[in-house]
Amino acid sequence: MTVEKALELYGSPVYVRKQIVHNLHVVKTLEAKGAIFVEETEEVPEGATVVFSAHGVAPTVHEEAAARQLRTIDATCPLVTKVHSEARRFAREDYDILLIGHEGHEEVVGTTGQAPERIHLVDGPEDAARVVVRNPEHVAFLSQTTLSVDETMTTVNALRERFPHLQGPPNSDICYATQNRQVAVKDIADKVELLIVVGSANSSNSVRLVEVALDAGAPASYLVDDSTEVQDSWLDGVETVGVTSGASVPEELVTGVMAWLAERGFADVEEVTSADEHLLFALPPELRRDMRARERETAAS
């Protein structure tokens, strides 16, 4: 939505640093509308418009953009912004911060950049035994928002064994949409012979859903971008199929998989809902400001 609105307001091209969300179809659709995806800010022409992805960026990226006189639109997910705020708060209070996440993930890079001198990456419970801090009684943890809830708690418990005074955020850092999907997958995993997750391979929360399904008892689970990747052989001997999707997957891709299954005899559908999601996030403030200005210009003319 943010990139589409930016294209409507400013015209093409609009540059996007990294993938706005980790979904192949979303990226291709936006490219067709005039978005240009780049890896680093230095690839954006001076004075152009650039959107920062939902995964968030380090403060140094904002500084680089300002130096190139770029018009910036910060589309960081508010849940990631919450983690950034917590990182800065713990850093101000001089904590060593243990960031639970996967090395190299864009969200982890952006969060680490909030307080690089204080943050230590903990990539799973094994890392909990190796991390070195200045004061074991002054340690806090944060987490990447797209992790498995169970995986995260296993790591937190391992850290608490080493650091009994470990502090944490007031509320879970795991994205509510990620949590809800994991809960729903756990509910149906042992009731199906196959669970299909619609999502892209570089989507952390989508990959976690496959892992959650298998851990919860699903005999088989596969990740697909869309219905063209589903294989007929997966249905051999299968009577019940479960379908879920990553948090940023367009609904049409899910309905496409459902239609593919219906054509092969899986037409009876039972919906499983773990929670009702009514939370809506506003467009980035920079975009809302310029949209209001455009509306005033239009009204005055």
Secondary structure, DSSP 8 states (H G I E B T S, - for coil): -HHHHHHHHH-S-EEEES-SSS-HHHHHHHHHHTEEEESSGGGS-TT-EEEE-TT---HHHHHHHHHTT-EEEE---HHHHHHHHHHHHHHHTT-EEEEES-TT-HHHHHHHTTSTTTEEEE-SHHHHTT---S-TTSEEEEE-TTS-HHHHHHHHHHHHHH-TT-B--SS--S-HHHHHHHHHHHHHGGG-SEEEEES-TT-HHHHHHHHHHHHTT-S-EEEESSGGG--GGGGTT---EEEEE-TT--HHHHHHHHHHHHTTT--------S----------HHHHHHHHHHHHHHHH-
